Amino acid sequence: KMCEFCKSEYKDPKNRRFHAQPISCPQCKIDVFLKNKKGEILAQDNEAFKTCAKLLKQGKILAIKGMGGFHLMCDAFNLEAIKELRLRKNRPKKPFALMCRDINDAKELCFVDEEEEKLLGSILAPIVILKAKKAFSLIAPDVDKLGIMLAYTPLHLLLFRYFDGVLVATSANLSGESIIKDEHNLLKKLGNVFDFYLDYAREIHNPSDDSIAQVVNGKTMFLRTSRGLNPTYLEIKSDKKGVFLALGSELKNEFVIFYENKLLISPYIGDLKSVDVHERFFSLLDFFKQSYDLSFDQILCDKHPSFSYTKEFYNTYKIQHHYAHFCALYFEYEKEFKKDEKVLGFIFDGTGYGDDGKIWGGEIFIGNLKQYERIAHFENFTLINSDIKNIQNLALSLIWHYDLEDEAKTFLSKIPKIKLENLKKIHTHSTLQTSSLGRIIDAFGSIVFDIEKISYEAQIGLMCEAFYDENLDFSYELFSKDGEINFKELIEGALKDEKSKAITGMFNALANLIITFSKTYDLKVLLGGGVFQNKTLLQILKAKNFDFLVSLKYPCNDSSIALGQMVHFLKKTDNIFKTH
């Protein structure tokens, strides 16, 4: 509550603090508290920041409340503290983001070009993926990049007034759940992870994750659109009348609402397989419904029959996952196309339910916002099971698919014989089929890096980037026959070639495939899906003077599925609805 002096300034049109919502003074400030795990106050305000700095230097792990929720923080140069954080959070390999006081500290750790510096210092203040100057094996195991953000709130700046260094800053949450925004859930869920916590006397009503971006070929590409970016509104011309909701994907979810020729894009929500995130989805949806007094005439959703959240709705219009990727990307660049111009789209990702009931993920389309044709795809292969983190099983599937057991003797010798026999029986009887390039790359990585399981999405892609040799002129050959892309050479190469050679050959093979296919069609080229978050692949294509359009403003991962669903629906369907 404002004191009388601040209130008088706030209400005075002649005062520079007129309607300045952050107004406060030492009398009516927002109190800050450092507490132990019992909730007891150890220090307050300035003393709290001083004590936090001392505790961090002692190797303690702190939960610190920021703008959108709590971060778990520790000294980035205290190896024991980082090990302890990984152990307590059960996060063995996934890289941690870092928070730096200023750009100079960031430049000590990473190579930072002009565009990256602008992005780091922008009002959006996202986590920016940068090339590390040396290996940070505990912060970012097996990869050559770091995620860096600069201190972006007064609270963080006050902390850095007393803490001289760099902080690990990872979201305070259980694996797969939403970022924690309040003291109660922090103590309940993460009481065994942190040692102390810094809180302040102001509630966070709507939590918000850090946005993530990278600079590719001189342009900013957003990988997660949340704090500083979403929710956002877009004006859009449409003849459609009504209020529509696009539910988006089960993973990396965002939803989109259309009303009165506007698109409302939600913040990043997360993976709806988690009960916690599932609840956040509906809580956020209710917030927007009530705030704008909305009732939906039509629900748009993915074709996957097993997504639990889609079963909460009726009157649904289903859109194929990869076509939604295509449409989101087409919408981003629509002004560059003639009306209903058809383009060539390479949509490469991890998984999505296909029109034929198989799991797609290596698709080549020709189409526009109204329709599409699947002209080619990577060969379907059989999955042993649906555990996508067990990438060794993916490798086995492809070894058996291409009958490479003789070439794979060394790889197979590391797996117990009885286990191999059982897995082969399962493989023989499995009906799960996929054309996913994401899964193919994971299988390739299992062989090259000798890894049984990954601990986070895109782990193999990031690891491969560290071994790409731009000075090596070498590529495997991928060829298409009757619309199916044969990738046998990738698996053979992974089994016989040295690591750097194999990885370089894989990246160049994918780039050459895209270029060769594109020469067959005199069409503009779109690159969409999570595989195209890979900076190395995009740099190779650019170096070959290949013209392409890739998602920049909207993430090329599943966060943009809802946008694609919506823009297709607005173009394609008749205005016939059932009323709730």
C-alpha positions in Angstrom: 0.0 0.0 0.0 1.3 3.4 -0.9 2.2 5.9 1.8 0.5 9.3 1.7 3.6 11.0 0.1 3.9 8.4 -2.7 0.1 8.5 -3.2 0.2 12.3 -3.7 2.9 12.0 -6.4 1.1 9.1 -8.1 -2.1 11.1 -8.4 -0.5 14.4 -9.5 -0.6 14.8 -13.3 2.2 17.3 -13.1 4.5 14.9 -11.2 6.9 12.6 -13.1 5.7 9.7 -11.0 2.1 10.2 -12.1 0.5 6.8 -12.5 4.0 5.2 -12.3 3.0 1.8 -11.0 6.4 0.8 -9.5 6.4 3.8 -7.2 7.6 3.2 -3.7 9.9 4.6 -1.0 11.6 3.3 2.1 8.3 3.8 4.0 6.0 1.8 1.6 8.6 -0.4 -0.1 8.1 -4.1 -0.8 9.7 -6.0 2.1 12.3 -8.7 1.2 13.0 -11.6 3.6 15.7 -14.2 3.8 14.2 -17.3 5.5 15.3 -20.8 6.5 13.4 -23.9 5.6 11.2 -23.5 8.7 10.0 -20.2 7.3 11.8 -18.2 10.0 13.1 -14.8 9.0 16.9 -14.6 9.2 17.4 -11.1 7.6 15.4 -8.4 6.0 15.8 -6.0 3.1 19.4 -4.9 2.6 20.8 -7.3 5.2 18.9 -10.1 3.4 20.9 -9.5 0.3 24.2 -9.2 2.1 23.5 -12.5 3.9 22.5 -14.2 0.6 25.8 -13.3 -0.9 27.7 -14.8 2.0 25.7 -18.0 1.9 26.2 -18.3 -1.9 30.0 -17.9 -1.4 29.8 -20.7 1.3 28.4 -23.0 -1.3 24.8 -22.9 -0.2 21.8 -23.4 -2.6 19.2 -20.6 -2.4 15.7 -20.3 -3.8 15.3 -16.7 -4.9 12.0 -15.2 -6.0 12.2 -13.3 -9.2 9.6 -11.8 -11.5 7.8 -14.9 -12.7 8.7 -17.4 -10.0 11.5 -18.8 -7.9 15.0 -19.7 -9.3 17.3 -22.2 -7.6 20.7 -20.4 -7.4 24.2 -21.3 -6.4 27.8 -20.0 -7.1 28.6 -21.0 -10.7 32.3 -21.4 -9.8 31.7 -23.6 -6.7 31.9 -27.1 -8.2 30.7 -28.8 -5.0 27.6 -26.6 -4.9 26.8 -27.4 -8.5 27.3 -31.1 -7.9 25.0 -30.9 -4.9 22.3 -29.0 -6.9 22.4 -31.7 -9.6 22.1 -34.4 -7.0 19.2 -32.8 -5.0 17.3 -31.8 -8.2 17.9 -35.2 -9.8 19.3 -33.4 -12.9 22.3 -35.4 -14.0 23.1 -33.9 -17.5 20.7 -31.1 -18.5 22.5 -27.8 -18.7 21.9 -25.1 -16.2 21.3 -21.5 -17.2 23.6 -18.8 -15.8 22.9 -15.3 -14.6 25.6 -12.6 -15.0 25.7 -9.2 -13.4 26.5 -7.5 -16.8 27.7 -8.0 -20.3 31.3 -8.0 -19.3 30.8 -11.0 -17.1 29.0 -12.8 -19.9 31.9 -12.1 -22.3 34.4 -13.7 -19.8 32.5 -17.0 -20.3 31.3 -16.9 -23.9 31.9 -15.5 -27.3 29.3 -12.7 -27.8 28.7 -11.0 -31.1 27.0 -7.7 -31.7 23.5 -9.2 -32.1 23.9 -11.4 -29.1 25.0 -8.5 -27.0 21.9 -6.5 -28.1 19.7 -9.4 -27.2 21.2 -10.0 -23.8 20.8 -6.3 -22.9 17.3 -5.9 -24.4 14.2 -5.2 -22.4 13.2 -8.9 -23.1 16.2 -10.1 -21.2 15.9 -13.8 -22.4 18.3 -16.6 -21.7 20.6 -16.5 -24.8 22.4 -19.6 -26.0 26.0 -18.7 -26.6 29.2 -20.5 -27.6 31.3 -21.1 -24.5 35.0 -20.1 -24.4 35.9 -23.3 -22.6 34.2 -26.5 -21.3 32.0 -26.2 -18.3 31.5 -29.8 -17.6 29.3 -29.5 -14.5 27.2 -26.6 -15.8 26.7 -27.9 -19.4 28.0 -31.4 -19.6 29.2 -32.6 -23.0 28.1 -29.5 -24.9 30.0 -26.4 -26.0 27.3 -23.8 -25.3 26.0 -21.9 -22.3 22.6 -20.3 -21.6 23.3 -16.8 -20.3 20.9 -14.1 -19.0 21.8 -10.8 -17.4 20.3 -9.7 -14.1 16.9 -8.3 -15.2 15.1 -7.2 -12.0 16.1 -4.7 -9.2 16.2 -7.6 -6.8 18.8 -9.4 -8.9 20.9 -6.2 -9.2 20.8 -5.7 -5.5 22.0 -9.3 -5.0 24.9 -8.7 -7.4 25.8 -5.6 -5.4 27.1 -7.9 -2.7 27.8 -11.1 -4.7 30.9 -10.8 -7.0 30.6 -13.6 -9.5 28.2 -15.6 -11.7 25.1 -17.5 -10.5 23.6 -20.8 -11.7 19.9 -19.8 -12.1 17.6 -22.7 -12.9 13.8 -22.8 -12.5 12.6 -23.9 -9.1 10.3 -26.8 -10.0 10.1 -30.6 -9.9 11.1 -32.2 -13.1 8.4 -31.7 -15.7 6.4 -29.3 -13.5 5.7 -25.6 -13.7 7.9 -23.0 -12.1 7.0 -22.5 -8.4 5.6 -19.0 -7.6 4.8 -19.2 -3.9 6.3 -19.9 -0.6 3.9 -22.8 0.3 4.7 -24.9 -2.7 8.4 -24.1 -2.6 8.6 -25.5 0.9 6.3 -28.4 0.1 8.0 -29.5 -3.1 11.6 -28.4 -2.9 12.3 -28.2 0.8 15.0 -30.9 0.4 16.6 -29.1 -2.5 17.5 -25.6 -1.3 19.1 -24.4 2.0 17.6 -21.0 2.3 15.2 -18.8 0.3 14.7 -15.1 -0.5 11.1 -14.0 -0.7 9.3 -10.7 -0.9 5.9 -9.4 0.2 4.2 -9.4 -3.2 2.3 -12.3 -4.8 2.9 -13.7 -8.2 -0.5 -14.5 -9.7 0.6 -15.8 -13.0 4.0 -17.5 -13.1 6.2 -17.1 -16.1 9.3 -19.0 -17.3 12.4 -17.4 -18.7 12.2 -16.9 -22.5 15.0 -18.5 -24.4 16.6 -17.4 -27.7 19.7 -17.8 -29.9 21.2 -15.8 -32.7 21.5 -17.8 -36.0 23.0 -16.4 -39.1 22.7 -12.9 -37.6 19.0 -13.2 -36.7 17.3 -13.8 -33.4 15.5 -17.1 -33.1 13.2 -17.6 -30.1 13.1 -21.1 -28.7 10.7 -20.3 -25.8 8.4 -17.4 -25.7 7.3 -16.5 -22.1 8.6 -13.8 -19.8 8.8 -10.5 -21.7 7.1 -11.9 -24.8 3.9 -13.8 -24.1 1.0 -13.4 -23.6 0.8 -11.3 -26.7 -1.9 -10.1 -29.1 -1.8 -10.0 -32.9 -4.3 -8.2 -35.2 -5.4 -10.6 -38.0 -7.8 -10.1 -40.9 -10.4 -12.9 -41.1 -13.9 -13.3 -42.4 -14.6 -15.7 -39.6 -17.0 -14.7 -36.9 -16.9 -16.3 -33.5 -14.5 -17.2 -30.7 -12.1 -20.1 -31.3 -9.6 -21.9 -29.1 -6.6 -23.8 -30.4 -5.3 -26.2 -27.8 -1.8 -26.7 -29.2 0.5 -29.6 -28.5 0.9 -31.8 -25.5 4.6 -30.9 -25.3 5.9 -27.3 -24.9 2.2 -26.2 -24.8 0.9 -22.8 -25.6 -2.7 -22.1 -26.6 -4.2 -19.5 -28.9 -7.6 -17.7 -28.8 -9.2 -15.9 -31.7 -11.8 -13.2 -31.1 -12.7 -9.9 -32.8 -10.0 -10.3 -35.4 -7.3 -10.7 -32.7 -5.1 -13.6 -31.8 -4.2 -14.0 -28.2 -1.1 -16.3 -27.7 -0.7 -17.7 -24.2 2.7 -17.8 -22.4 4.7 -21.0 -22.5 2.9 -23.5 -20.3 5.0 -26.7 -20.6 4.5 -30.4 -21.0 0.9 -31.4 -20.3 1.8 -35.0 -19.3 2.5 -33.6 -15.8 -0.6 -33.2 -13.6 0.8 -29.9 -12.3 1.2 -28.4 -15.8 -2.2 -29.8 -16.9 -3.8 -27.9 -14.0 -1.9 -24.7 -15.0 -3.2 -25.0 -18.5 -6.8 -25.0 -17.4 -6.1 -22.4 -14.7 -4.6 -20.0 -17.3 -7.3 -20.8 -19.8 -10.0 -19.9 -17.2 -8.2 -16.7 -16.4 -8.4 -15.5 -20.0 -12.0 -16.7 -20.4 -13.1 -14.8 -17.4 -10.9 -11.7 -18.1 -12.4 -11.3 -21.6 -15.8 -12.9 -21.0 -15.2 -15.5 -23.7 -17.2 -18.6 -24.7 -15.8 -20.8 -27.4 -17.7 -21.6 -30.6 -15.0 -24.1 -31.9 -12.1 -26.0 -30.3 -9.1 -26.9 -32.5 -6.8 -29.7 -31.5 -4.2 -32.2 -32.5 -5.2 -35.5 -34.3 -3.5 -37.6 -31.6 -6.3 -39.8 -30.0 -4.6 -40.1 -26.6 -3.9 -36.5 -25.5 -5.8 -36.3 -22.2 -6.4 -32.6 -22.3 -8.3 -32.7 -25.7 -10.7 -35.2 -24.1 -11.9 -32.3 -21.9 -13.5 -30.7 -24.9 -16.1 -31.5 -27.5 -17.0 -29.9 -30.9 -13.3 -30.3 -31.9 -11.7 -29.7 -35.3 -8.5 -31.8 -35.7 -5.4 -30.7 -37.5 -2.4 -32.9 -38.2 0.7 -32.0 -36.0 3.3 -31.4 -38.7 0.9 -29.5 -40.9 0.3 -27.2 -37.9 4.1 -26.7 -37.7 4.0 -25.9 -41.4 1.1 -23.4 -41.0 2.7 -21.5 -38.1 5.8 -21.0 -40.2 3.8 -20.1 -43.3 1.9 -17.5 -41.3 5.1 -15.9 -40.0 6.2 -15.3 -43.6 2.8 -14.9 -45.3 3.5 -11.4 -46.4 6.4 -12.7 -48.6 4.1 -15.0 -50.5 1.5 -14.4 -53.2 -2.1 -15.2 -52.2 -2.4 -18.9 -51.4 1.1 -19.5 -52.9 2.3 -23.1 -52.4 5.7 -23.6 -50.8 8.0 -26.5 -50.0 8.1 -27.4 -46.3 10.7 -29.6 -44.5 9.1 -30.4 -41.1 11.6 -32.4 -39.0 11.0 -33.1 -35.3 10.7 -35.8 -32.7 7.1 -37.0 -32.8 3.6 -36.2 -34.1 0.5 -38.3 -34.9 0.3 -38.8 -38.6 -2.7 -39.0 -41.0 -2.0 -42.8 -41.4 -1.8 -43.5 -37.7 2.0 -43.8 -37.6 4.3 -41.5 -35.7 5.6 -38.8 -38.2 8.6 -36.6 -37.7 10.6 -36.5 -41.0 8.1 -34.9 -43.4 8.3 -33.0 -46.7 5.2 -31.1 -47.7 4.0 -28.9 -50.5 1.1 -26.7 -49.5 -0.3 -23.4 -48.1 -2.6 -22.5 -45.2 -5.6 -24.3 -46.8 -4.1 -27.6 -47.8 -1.0 -29.8 -48.0 0.4 -32.8 -49.7 3.0 -35.1 -48.1 5.4 -35.6 -51.0 8.2 -37.5 -49.1 9.3 -38.7 -45.7 12.1 -40.6 -44.0 11.6 -44.4 -44.1 9.3 -45.7 -41.4 11.0 -48.0 -38.9 9.7 -50.0 -36.0 10.0 -48.8 -32.4 10.7 -51.3 -29.7 8.6 -49.3 -27.3 7.5 -45.8 -26.6 10.3 -44.9 -24.2 12.0 -42.2 -26.3 14.7 -41.6 -23.7 16.1 -45.1 -24.2 18.0 -44.2 -27.4 19.9 -47.5 -27.4 16.6 -49.2 -28.3 16.2 -46.8 -31.2 19.7 -47.7 -32.4 18.9 -51.4 -32.2 15.7 -50.8 -34.1 17.6 -49.2 -37.0 20.4 -51.9 -36.9 17.7 -54.5 -37.4 15.7 -52.4 -39.9 18.8 -52.2 -42.2 20.1 -55.7 -41.3 23.4 -54.3 -40.0 24.1 -56.9 -37.2 27.5 -57.8 -38.7 28.6 -54.2 -39.0 27.3 -53.6 -35.4 29.1 -56.4 -33.7 31.1 -54.1 -31.4 28.1 -52.0 -30.5 26.0 -55.2 -29.8 28.7 -56.9 -27.8 28.2 -54.3 -25.0 24.6 -55.4 -24.5 23.8 -58.6 -22.5 22.8 -61.4 -24.9 19.5 -62.2 -23.1 18.5 -58.6 -23.2 19.2 -58.5 -27.0 17.1 -61.6 -27.6 14.2 -60.2 -25.6 14.3 -56.8 -27.3 14.4 -58.5 -30.7 11.3 -60.4 -29.9 9.5 -57.2 -28.9 10.8 -55.5 -32.0 9.5 -58.3 -34.2 6.0 -58.0 -32.8 5.8 -54.2 -32.4 3.4 -52.3 -34.4 4.8 -48.9 -33.5 6.1 -47.2 -36.7 7.8 -43.8 -37.1 9.4 -41.6 -39.7 10.9 -39.2 -37.1 14.2 -37.6 -37.9 14.5 -36.6 -34.3 14.5 -40.3 -33.3 16.9 -41.2 -36.1 19.4 -38.6 -34.8 19.0 -40.0 -31.3 19.7 -43.5 -32.5 22.7 -42.2 -34.4 23.9 -40.5 -31.2 23.5 -43.6 -29.1 26.0 -45.4 -31.4 28.4 -42.5 -31.8 28.5 -41.5 -28.1 27.8 -45.0 -26.7 24.8 -43.8 -24.7 22.0 -46.0 -23.5 19.6 -43.2 -22.3 19.4 -39.5 -22.6 18.2 -37.3 -19.7 16.7 -34.4 -21.6 15.3 -33.5 -25.0 17.7 -32.4 -27.8 20.7 -33.8 -25.8 22.1 -35.6 -28.8 21.7 -32.6 -31.1 23.6 -30.4 -28.7 26.3 -32.9 -28.2 26.7 -33.4 -32.0 27.2 -29.7 -32.5 30.4 -29.8 -30.4 32.0 -32.3 -32.8 31.1 -30.9 -36.2 34.2 -30.1 -38.2 33.5 -27.3 -40.7 36.9 -28.0 -42.4 36.0 -31.6 -43.3 34.4 -32.0 -46.7 32.5 -35.2 -46.0 28.9 -36.3 -46.3 26.8 -39.5 -46.2 24.3 -40.0 -48.9 20.6 -39.9 -48.3 18.4 -40.8 -51.3 14.7 -40.9 -52.0 12.8 -43.6 -53.7 9.0 -43.5 -54.2 8.8 -40.7 -51.6 10.7 -42.5 -48.9 14.2 -41.3 -47.8 16.7 -44.1 -47.2 19.2 -43.2 -44.4 21.1 -46.5 -44.2 24.4 -44.7 -44.7 23.9 -42.7 -41.6 23.7 -45.8 -39.4 26.5 -47.5 -41.2 28.7 -44.5 -40.8 27.9 -44.2 -37.1 29.0 -47.8 -36.6 32.3 -47.6 -38.5 33.5 -44.0 -38.6 35.4 -41.8 -36.1 33.1 -39.6 -34.0 33.8 -36.2 -35.6 33.8 -37.7 -39.1 30.4 -39.4 -38.5 28.8 -36.3 -37.0 30.1 -34.0 -39.8 28.9 -36.5 -42.4 25.4 -36.6 -40.7 25.0 -32.8 -40.6 26.2 -32.4 -44.2 24.0 -35.2 -45.4 20.9 -33.5 -44.0 21.9 -30.2 -45.5 22.5 -31.8 -48.9 19.2 -33.7 -48.8 17.3 -30.4 -48.2 19.2 -28.6 -51.0 18.8 -31.5 -53.5 15.1 -31.9 -52.8 14.6 -28.1 -53.2 16.2 -28.1 -56.6 13.5 -30.4 -57.9 10.8 -27.8 -57.1 10.8 -24.1 -58.0 9.2 -23.2 -54.7 10.2 -21.1 -51.6 11.4 -23.3 -48.8 10.2 -23.5 -45.2 12.2 -25.3 -42.4 10.1 -26.1 -39.4 10.0 -28.5 -36.4 12.4 -28.8 -33.5 15.3 -30.3 -35.5 15.7 -26.8 -37.0 16.6 -25.3 -33.6 20.0 -26.8 -34.4 22.2 -23.8 -35.1 24.9 -25.9 -36.8 22.5 -27.3 -39.4 21.2 -23.8 -40.3 24.7 -22.4 -40.5 25.7 -25.1 -43.0 22.7 -24.3 -45.2 23.6 -20.6 -45.0 27.2 -21.3 -45.9 26.0 -23.2 -49.0 24.2 -20.1 -50.1 20.8 -21.9 -49.8 17.7 -19.6 -49.4 15.3 -20.7 -46.8 12.8 -19.4 -44.3 12.9 -20.7 -40.7 10.9 -19.9 -37.6 12.3 -16.9 -35.8 9.5 -14.9 -34.1 7.5 -18.0 -33.1 9.4 -21.1 -31.8 9.9 -23.8 -34.4 9.2 -26.4 -31.7 5.8 -27.5 -30.5 5.0 -24.2 -28.8 3.8 -22.9 -32.1 1.4 -25.8 -32.9 -1.6 -23.9 -31.6 -0.8 -20.9 -33.8 -0.6 -23.2 -36.8 -3.9 -24.9 -35.9 -5.6 -21.5 -35.7 -4.3 -19.9 -38.8 -5.2 -23.0 -40.9 -8.7 -23.0 -39.4 -9.3 -19.4 -40.2 -8.3 -20.0 -43.8 -9.8 -23.4 -44.5 -13.1 -24.1 -42.8 -16.7 -22.9 -43.3 -18.2 -20.7 -40.6 -20.6 -23.4 -39.2 -20.5 -24.0 -35.4 -22.3 -25.7 -32.7 -23.2 -23.5 -29.7 -22.1 -24.5 -26.2 
